[in-house]
């Protein structure tokens, strides 16, 4: 071709001052606006823990520590699942409590086959419930809030039909999952840790995880870039459905019973953990493991209130306040990044 | 006549965490002038505008408007300085009247439309919008009309100084003169206008004086009449940019075409057309907004449905989704950089590798080393400073963001690269770099198809120009055979021409 344009790029590049970027420095990795909240929660966990240890009787007793460990496990697993939905830019899955509730019944019903078969059946049900929502939201483009609330209603209805609204007592032994321990740690807690770390790995290191994050950042750009949007979103809902089912199994295993009321409040608890942990509702920002820390933080807060003798009602109110404060802090951090 | 100073900026300085955005800037506006503000992205224009609007507080310095000193960082009274930003603040669902009155102080707690209708009507008429109904939703207006509505809003509040930040960037050339007419009318009314544009011919056409910023410094202010285009460019980028010289007619295409379209159409928008494009050719589609020329490039990228047959290297391909297009070797750079082209809120590295994750993965796991290597190679290839790979894209200038968008598409090593507005809102320096890179890829056999509303860009970049009027191809010629005026004639008066030549 026959035209000339002066070679220009090198001269220009050198003019650009080398810029310290938030993500490149150690400072930025922990305290940049992007990570400030997630770091803050971790610091708060340590402070709360030390404060509780030093000032509250019985807080550091082994039975109370166990109570914290048990209370964090199921909610933490649900929160990890929820974080996949939030990261993908689909806000929240409001069918987790329903899915977990149905799972307690199915778990109890099939416990006679043994713990592992019962878990597999529950997981299958959770997978299918998640798949349906993934197809409706990810492929059908239905608003995630509406779709998942609708599915919650269907699932609760199905559960009520199946159980007749009654408690189903499992005929079998679920004690490994319910009360079993490895050393001092409940198996439930270990299961939570394993799942959280695995989920974190998946999001950080796999193609699926990268695509999930990119879709959350900008679905249109992702679609135009050829990213497997539909498949990735379906998979994220499947994972969240599975997480809800496992959370339900943990609830059911403690008493080897299934009841639709057992998972009440799980949706909000999981959302609270996700938001407090520092996963942004705008999608694409934050880590899966943040949600796990968020769950731990909330479990400790609830526990301190409980040990101090405050009622469940007060705990609910405090939890709500904590979530609002976390969301405000998150919004401030976004403002900070933009300025 | 222009003697009184309406705005006086002295010693203005702004730093963002050690980076100097404005460096000891003195700047003045004379009452009643149209003042062009030129400079590359990152030169400091937008920082100055933000400070003038009170959106950002300066680190040092003082601003006086009509004798009053502005309080740093406080929103400037819209009766002193009003700004129309490139991204319009028009709410499409609201009526023209409501849009104009939005945020107006005179609207009390209860908004009584009839109180303001006459005022708004008069203002809108004065800006050349007699034909629109002020009760119709703003979404029914063209972009140029929406821009004028926004100008009307500022004028109605009695702005002494009106700053137009790239008002024409998103307008087709044929719509721009409407904005010009309005700006000249404003000047007659005594308003001082600051006009910011990357399109230098517009700056020359419209302004009385021009100020140039470079690297945060105010390097030049002079009467427009005494300045040449080359001098202006030199002041903006600190060196010369050679203009493209086309001294060769389009070579005859021999052998197998890279792309062949047969009866390719977009129902209701673009009539069936046949087109054959050889490898290595850069072909530009031009048309007014609404002509369908932009829809054509979208349809070829799988964003929009089409009918007819597409053949790529002698193989018939189905392009129904962007993903299918990409699988067939067609990569697309959309027109809306922030909304569709890049992932603004993540790193450059994550952006440029987004399309090629399958090549950077083994058994579903990302290979960090391969990813880093690929990102670095793409950055080098597209003249993006590799130190910026970890920067968030939103921190980059428009030019660098566009390079990221193109790098992301080019990473696919496509057979056909499609660009919608290749350099909208990109400064001259980065523009030249992008053209150079695109031409280099074409030199290696890549076929490039682009749509642009910027005729200068079409003449600068294309080997071959296809003009389109109301969904119909008017002309298809080598760039040596077209001119600014022939393009304009084709896209405005299309059919008469066809009648004569047919």
Interface residues (C-beta under 8 A of the other chain):
Chain A: X1 X2 X3 X4 X5 X6 X7 X8 X9 X10 X11 X12 X13 X15 X16 X17 X18 X19 X20 X21 X22 X23 X24 X205 X206 X207 X208 X210 X211 X213 X214 X217 X218 X220 X221 X222 X223 X224 X225 X226 X227 X228 X284 X285
Chain B: X17 X18 X19 X215 X239 X240 X241 X242 X244 X245 X246 X247 X248 X301 X303 X322 X323 X326 X327 X332 X334 X339 X340 X341 X342 X343 X344 X345 X346 X347 X350 X354 X355 X357 X358 X360 X361 X364 X365 X366 X383 X385 X387 X388 X390 X391 X392 X395 X408 X409 X412 X429 X430 X432 X433 X435 X436 X439 X442 X443 X463
